[in-house]
Amino acid sequence: MQPILFRIGGVPIYSHGFFVLLGLTAGIVVLILEARRRHWPKEEVVPITLATFVGGMIGARLSIVFLNGWETAPVVLNFYNLFDPRYGLGSILGAVAGAYIGGYAASRAIGKAGCACDAFAPAMALAMVIGRFGCFLVAEDGLGKATDLPWGVHVPNVEYLVHPTPLYDAAFNLIWFGVLMLLRDHRSMQNGNLLKFGLAGYAFFRFWVEFLRNNRILALGLTAHQFVCIGLLLALGVYFWRQRRQLASSGAAGIVG
Amino acid sequence: MTLMRGKVYVSQQEQYIDFLMGFGGWYLLNGLAWLLIGFDHGWLEGDSYGVPNLFLFPLNVILLIIFLIFRRWIGLGILSALALNLLIALAMNIATNGTCAVPFWVSPS
């Protein structure tokens, strides 16, 4: 583990913050390139991106109350703590939800017709690839449960090897980034479908990797994160099922007509 | 569904003025509120927060949404101020090691 990446003039540069910022920067670069490719006007890109960023940051923090328990509420609900760099950002699942809500609200508020949010799908995946290296290097949450697999790693103050779950996350997101880039022009992956598909993929992966992480069990042997993943998968499943049914009925109407 | 659009801006100057009102107003009002109710809270002393502080979070979010709908450029100013503050916090986070779980992670027993 390497919590301090390097020093500049004696000031420690911590791995977690460094990789989060690097991941965010990479995500924004991908977003800008995608937005340009999709001819998305900057009058829409800027407010939606800002709202997505702010929504993501707020969502990451607020979700902690649900994911980690009500005892965190006094710290989480203190508005000024949101800007205190000594506090953690919160949960990536909350960030994704907050970013989605923020982006959606902003696009509706500025009266945008249709959805250009698909540009966010690969950007988010790439940002998570990079950001997870920071989680790994600081051994966040003790990384994972005990394992005797050859790629198990040591963490401080623990005598056994553990699953390097942030690296699993990074590996999945790297593959997922490639998949989303390949699918980005597919005709069934437009108007918000690519983003929803991307979220569904991550929720599916996250549900399973949670069994290897050290998060608190909420009920039925599942963590709060897993309940969020199940809820998200159900909602997205209903969305895609309804869309498929609509397409099928409009196709049938077209044939009859 | 597209929500009702608010004020129609006829000049760029109007947009700039509204933007600055939102951006500067956010810092001014939140700065004042911080001086009045948030100033005395130290690191990890969130459990001593006052009731007014509890309302600042939703109040900020609600005002942001209202302005984005009805006075878009004021809303953009607020959004930019929030984003700038969060970016500064993220940049400073490099030197403070506030990892995602600090201080929220509860070790499972």
Interface residues (C-beta under 8 A of the other chain):
Chain A: P3 V11 P12 I13 Y14 H16 G17 F18 V20 L21 L24 P47 L50 A51 F53 V54 M57 I58 A60 I64 N68 G69 E71 T72 P74 V75 V76 L77 N78 F79 Y80 N81 L82 F83 D84 P85 R86 Y87 G88 L89 G90 S91 I92 A105 A106 R108 A109 I110 G111 K112 A113 G134 C135 V138 E140 D141 G142 N214 N215 R216 I217
Chain B: M1 T2 L3 R5 N30 W34 G38 H41 W43 L44 G46 D47 S48 Y49 N53 L54 L56 F57 N60 V61 I65 L68 I69 R72 G75 L76 L79 S80 L82 A83 N85 L86 I88 A89 L90 A91 M92 N93 I94 A95 T96 N97 G98 T99 C100 A101 V102 P103 F104 W105 V106 S107 P108
